[in-house]
Every structure is written in C-alpha cells, then in structure tokens.
Amino acid sequence: MDRLLFGDNQFFGVNHMSEEKARAQQLRFQEIGAVIDVLDAAYDEGVHTFMCTTHDRISLVCDHVRAHPDRYADFKFYPGMPYAHKYANAVTENGMLGAVKRFLPDEGLMDAAIRGGRSMAKKDIEGITTLLIDAEMKMFQGLSTPVIFLQNIVVDLLLGLGFKDAFRIFADHVKSRYEAEPGFITMNMPALLDVLDELGIENPIVCSNINKIGFRMCGGIEAYEAALRERRFRAIAMSVYASGSIPPREAIEWVCAQPNIESIVFGASSKGNIHSTRELVSECWADMAPTPRQLPSEEGPSL
Amino acid sequence: MIKLAVVGLGKMGLSHHAMINAHPDVEVVGVCDSSNYVLGVLNKYTGVNTYTDFDAMLERVDLDAVLIATPSSSHAHMVRAALERDLHVFCEKPFTLSVQDAEALTALGRERGLVTQVGYHNRFVGAFHEVKALLDARAIGDVTHVLGEAYGPVVLKPKGGTWRSQRTEGGGCLYDYAAHVIDLLNWYVGEPVGVGGTVLNKVFSREIDDEVFSTLYFPEGKTGQLSVNWSDESYRKMTTRVTIWGTAGRIYADRQECQVYLRDTAPIPTGFQEGWNVRYTTELTEPVWFYLRGEEYSAQLDAFVQRIKAKRADGLNSFESATMTDKVIAMMIADAEKGASTSAGNAAIASKPARRRGRWRFRRGS
C-alpha cells in the first residue's frame, strides 16, 4: 500500500466538526469536475490511491479514469462498501426486489437468482453477501482495486452482533474473485483484531481512527498503542487530525511516530492542503518519496 | 452480568442489539421479533436464543432487563408486561401513544423501584449536553425563546406500507422526528403549559404528517417554536438543532458543535469569554466502550446499564421525562385539529389600523 491514501468524505458533505462546513463542501463538489480537479491535484502530488465509498457519484470518477488511461496509469481505487444510504434510498424508491435488481452484477440474472435464491431459502448469507459485493464492485470494472474495504457501519454492526462468519465470507470472496486484499474499517480496532485473529484472517488490513487525542478510538488510546506495538496487522490511520481539532504538524508527527502504521488516509479540498500534508508526512516518514515534479495542471484532461 | 433481551429487530433494534451485546456487563440471553426469517439467520450465525412470542419469552427466560424497539403502538403492552415481572426497561421513543398509558407505566415503574429509560439519544449528544450545562449555569441569563428544528430526507415521494406511515401505529413526522426536538426543548425549559398554531401537514404521505410546526408556551412567559420536516432532501441525514435566546446571550447547537454568544452582562462560565465561543463535538464527546453509529447511542445504553448496576431509579430520560414529551405530542395533535385560531374574515373586522395602513399605501401608489 502507498503511505498516503486520499479519502473522499470531503466530496460528500461529511464533516464531523461543522454542518455549515459540510454544506459548503456539498455546494463546492456538486459538479463532478470539481471532484476530479482535486483528485488530479492529489495524483500530481504523488498520491495515487483513492480510498472511496461506493456512492453513486463515484461511478462518474470511475468513468473519467477509465476514459483517460494514460493520464491515470498508476491510479488505484480502494473501494469501501457499502454506501449504506444508497441501500436505504433504493429500498424506499424501488422496494426490496427493485433494489436488488438495480444492484445486480452484469453477468446476469441467472447466476444472481441461483446464488441469491438458494442463499435466501437456506438462511445462508454466503450467496447473498457475495452478490451484494459484486453489485458494489460493478462500477469499478476494468479499474485497479487492489484493496477492497468493508465500511465501519457494517464491520462494527457485525462485530457487535457476533456475526463473525460474514468477515470470512467477505475476505474469501474479495480474494478469490477480485484478487484483492480484504480491508476492514472500524471504530473498535482492538476488539476487531481479536475476532479476525480467531477467524484465522492473517495480517489483515485494518483502517481505524488513530489520532493524538484518542477521538473515536474505542477501547481507548492505550489499547490502540498496544495493538500497534504488539499485534500483526497492517494498520491504516484515518481521522489523524480528529476533524481538524489537532494542528496539522502536531497530528502528523504523532501519528508517524507510532509503530507499524503502514498508511495514512486523509481528505483535503485544495491543492495547498494536499501538498502540505504530503510534505509533512514525507518529513516524518523517511521512506516516502519526495514530492514529484508537478505537471502544469492545464495538461490534465478535464471533463 | 445483567441478563437482557432485545425485542424488535428493525433498524433501531438491530443496532441496539449490536451495541448492548458488546457491553462487558451485559449478556443478551434472547432476542424476540415477529420475523422468523431474521431470527433464523441471527440464530444460525450468532447462536443467540430467539423467540417470536414476547409473553412466552418472559415466561421462559430468566431476565433482569428488556430493551424494547418494536413499533410504537406495542410499547405500552410490552412495557407493562415487563414491569409487572420486575424487569428494568429501556424503550425506544416515542414512549407511548397515549398519555394515560404513559402516566400509568411511569407510576408502575416508580412503585416497583425499577430503572426505566426511553431512547431520546439527543440528551446524550455532547453538544446538546453542553447547552443544558450552560442553561443550568444561567450563562445566557433568563431564557426568553427557544427554537427547535429537525430536517431530513425520510419521505420524498408518495408511498406507504410500513407501520411508520400510519398515525395509529406511531408513524409520522410528529412521532418520529418532532418527538426528539420536543424532548430536547422540555429538557431545556421544562414542561410547556400549552401549545398553539400547530400545523401537521402532509407533503407526500397519504395518512400522516410530513411537516410539524407549533408554538410552545412555557411558564414565566417563555415561548418556543418547533419547525420540523422529514421531506427535505437537501439534508443528507436527520439534522437536529436548537437556538436559545436569553437576556444575556444566545446559544446555538447541533450534533457537531455548540456556538455561544455571551453579552457582557452574562455570568461568564469558566473557559468561556464575552462574545463568541465555539465548542466542537471532538472536545465535548466522552469516549464509549463500543462505537457503532454515534457515541450518543452507545452512551444512552451504558447509562441504562450503570443505573441498573447502581440500582438508581432516577436518571436521564426516565419514563417521567418521556411522559412529558408524550403529553406535548398529544397537545399538538389536539391543537392541530382546531385549525387556524384567527381567520381572514374576523381579522378584517377586528383590525382598524390595518385598514388605515392599506389606504395610505393606496394613496401613495396613485
């Protein structure tokens, strides 16, 4: 994995600090061109991995990247599924069946009906789960998706319920069908690691909040520090600024000083912020390549 | 270990189940739902004992507490059955659909010394809690007016079908969205003595309200206004906010932040200054043992558990305070049925000054 991954919360009006700021971001990124401009800025800073939800609008980004293979030769998507609101809305609009049909993968109704129908009848979640994963992956066809994540709302729901088999089903399917590494986003990292260990999912990629003030690090900052020191997993730190409540330098210096963090995922809305985050991280992590020479932005394709 | 059963596995029930199941002091010994299918899947994959009949479950299982998250119309019956067996009860909101039921159940719970709580999770949101602390410290002097708002994208086109689209089952924007805001206002300024000008409007729904507007009258001349709409697509998800005016300042709060303006006449609390002050959720939120969908959902369940452990009947969101919210809802339903209190016709007869203003404008225009 790259040491810096680019997140997508800012594009969808998700802001944990301020509703005003969230709305301003929604306005700003209403046109997909504005999203692509920021992604281009990140790409040109050498941040080549886009960790994104499976929000409908991401499919426009996928189309754009597919249409310009030369511009985005090293562009990688790390999809995180599901975008929960999408399911809720689709069920409201189309009913259960209509929603399932809408999310069916391209390979056709037959396979889906067999996998889904058999699965439903036997109260066996394997078929229906793999079907939903395929549906979510539809928009990324032909694109590079080396890591596929399960979003925290689902991971933590399954973790709380003790629905452990679902993690194994997800991991197996992602590996066999997409030749990708499974990743898990969670707000309860130490507890999740116990369950993944128990299931024999080795050296898992786990993305969780890791920040100096312990914001949304359930189990406590000490347990997180111990896990980073002692356990075998590939950690991705998110919310490193704790929604802007830690000054950037202080936040990055602390995170980079923690042992065994493989990557940091961050969101930014401007070229300046992307650049300064990148500079800060490369100061702290010696193995990060220096910022590449920048292309003049006019050379990039636009929509 | 507190032995608890979860009743109702809808959106709320399932997430409550996940959170409480992860609680170190609780053992979920049963789940109950009317859907055999959901129960079957849950039993197969998690091993939890499942029941389709609530009363039979109470009969058979040794329990300390129940968590009820069924459609609202069934709350009263289930809560009563649980209290009669001396079980502590956490019930989803709204508490009941009848003030009589609410009062009787509150009395029963108190009589038996049981821990009771209703799921008004906003009182566990850091920013809303901060507002309460500021009001208790009289930081903005005497409160004169409160505005409570909630908007979100629930019903965006004509539809129906679930219990949430029927008033008799506890559906509608008033029971679903507005109840949260009413409960917050009650917490901040007490029980209203009356309501007026209530509007329960349909936007897309056939049978129920999608918009709620009302004026609340509190003791000592304080007033409140409620503006709630669950057919507003411009919001990504439910957004609740309150604004409170006082003689010495103003407070605004939503889930993310608490903004306070304090005049020089205010008794400035420690850590605050004259003029603008902002506190963000990151500094106002206490850590929880397990996070699923917001700290407040975890925190309210933990509060319930801690009260049971300490055998403390009083606490935040007890049946008493939820009954107050049920009462205000009942007042609003009654008020809305009356329609406008002043009609265009009698306004014309009563208002001489208005006619004068009209003539003056006419003359100026000519």
Chai-1 contact restraints between the chains, C-beta under 6 A:
chainA,res_idxA,chainB,res_idxB,connection_type,confidence,min_distance_angstrom,max_distance_angstrom,comment,restraint_id
A,G13,B,R236,contact,1.0,0.0,6.0,A-B,restraint_1
A,M17,B,Q256,contact,1.0,0.0,6.0,A-B,restraint_2
A,M17,B,Y280,contact,1.0,0.0,6.0,A-B,restraint_3
A,S18,B,Q256,contact,1.0,0.0,6.0,A-B,restraint_4
A,S18,B,E257,contact,1.0,0.0,6.0,A-B,restraint_5
A,E19,B,D254,contact,1.0,0.0,6.0,A-B,restraint_6
A,E19,B,Q256,contact,1.0,0.0,6.0,A-B,restraint_7
A,K123,B,G40,contact,1.0,0.0,6.0,A-B,restraint_8
A,K123,B,V41,contact,1.0,0.0,6.0,A-B,restraint_9
A,K123,B,K44,contact,1.0,0.0,6.0,A-B,restraint_10
A,D156,B,L292,contact,1.0,0.0,6.0,A-B,restraint_11
A,L157,B,A18,contact,1.0,0.0,6.0,A-B,restraint_12
A,G160,B,A18,contact,1.0,0.0,6.0,A-B,restraint_13
A,G160,B,M19,contact,1.0,0.0,6.0,A-B,restraint_14
A,G160,B,N21,contact,1.0,0.0,6.0,A-B,restraint_15
A,G160,B,A22,contact,1.0,0.0,6.0,A-B,restraint_16
A,L161,B,A18,contact,1.0,0.0,6.0,A-B,restraint_17
A,L161,B,T46,contact,1.0,0.0,6.0,A-B,restraint_18
A,G162,B,T46,contact,1.0,0.0,6.0,A-B,restraint_19
A,F163,B,Y45,contact,1.0,0.0,6.0,A-B,restraint_20
A,F163,B,T46,contact,1.0,0.0,6.0,A-B,restraint_21
A,D165,B,Y45,contact,1.0,0.0,6.0,A-B,restraint_22
A,M187,B,Y291,contact,1.0,0.0,6.0,A-B,restraint_23
A,N188,B,F290,contact,1.0,0.0,6.0,A-B,restraint_24
A,F215,B,T282,contact,1.0,0.0,6.0,A-B,restraint_25
A,C218,B,F290,contact,1.0,0.0,6.0,A-B,restraint_26
A,C218,B,Y291,contact,1.0,0.0,6.0,A-B,restraint_27
A,A242,B,T282,contact,1.0,0.0,6.0,A-B,restraint_28
A,S243,B,T282,contact,1.0,0.0,6.0,A-B,restraint_29
A,S245,B,T282,contact,1.0,0.0,6.0,A-B,restraint_30
